[in-house]
Amino acid sequence: MGQNPTPEADFTAAVDFEKVQQEPKFQELRRRHRSFVFPMAIAFLLWYFAYVLLADYAHDFMSTKVIGNINIGLILGLLQFVSTFAITMWYVSFANKKLDPIAAEMRSELESAAVKPQAGEKN
């Protein structure tokens, strides 16, 4: 079965992605993304592994009662969920402010360049 070409397929075929990756805007976009994601991933993994290690090797500490039957282990476990949601919200805010404007500008430039006929092409 043959596939019918779509405008999106034509656009994708017209873009030189290797050239786009060399552009300063793309380099800046990648730098900004990595400057947030890598440190945050490392921090979260350290926090997660600290929790796992405490749960495995610090039974007395983790079972310390705080209020009624609520202990430190339960609180730290719930904070794992809270930190996951907080990091997600922080990333969305970061992306909306720092990444999306550059990405939208690049996309607009690429789409407008793909619509214009290239030198030597017929309309």
MOGIPE-V201252 format. One record per backbone hydrogen bond with DSSP energy under -1.0 kcal/mol. NH is the residue of the N-H (numbers start at 1). CO is the residue of the C=O. E is the energy in kcal/mol with one decimal. If there is no record, write none. Layout:
nh = [NH,NH]
co = [CO,CO]
e = [E,E]
This chain:
nh = [10,11,12,13,14,17,20,21,23,27,28,29,30,31,32,33,34,35,37,38,40,41,42,43,44,45,46,47,48,49,50,51,52,53,54,55,56,57,58,62,63,64,66,67,70,72,73,75,76,77,78,79,82,83,84,85,86,87,88,89,90,91,92,93,94,95,96,97,98,99,100,103,104,105,106,107,108,109,110,111,112,113,114,115,116,121]
co = [6,7,8,9,10,15,16,17,20,23,24,25,26,27,28,29,30,31,33,34,36,37,38,39,40,41,42,43,44,45,46,47,48,49,50,51,52,53,54,58,59,61,70,70,67,64,62,71,72,73,74,75,78,79,80,81,82,83,84,85,86,87,88,89,90,91,92,93,94,95,95,99,100,101,102,103,104,105,106,107,108,109,110,111,112,118]
e = [-2.3,-2.6,-2.5,-2.2,-1.6,-1.1,-2.1,-2.1,-1.3,-2.3,-2.5,-2.5,-2.7,-2.4,-2.7,-2.3,-2.6,-2.3,-2.8,-1.7,-1.8,-2.8,-2.3,-2.7,-2.7,-2.5,-2.4,-2.2,-2.9,-2.9,-2.2,-1.9,-2.3,-2.9,-2.6,-2.6,-1.9,-3.1,-2.3,-2.8,-2.0,-1.5,-3.4,-1.3,-2.6,-1.8,-2.8,-2.1,-3.0,-2.2,-2.5,-2.2,-2.1,-2.8,-1.9,-2.2,-2.5,-2.7,-2.0,-2.6,-2.5,-2.7,-2.4,-2.2,-2.6,-3.3,-2.5,-2.0,-3.3,-1.1,-3.4,-2.5,-2.9,-2.0,-2.6,-2.6,-2.5,-2.3,-2.7,-2.9,-2.4,-2.1,-2.0,-1.4,-1.5,-2.3]
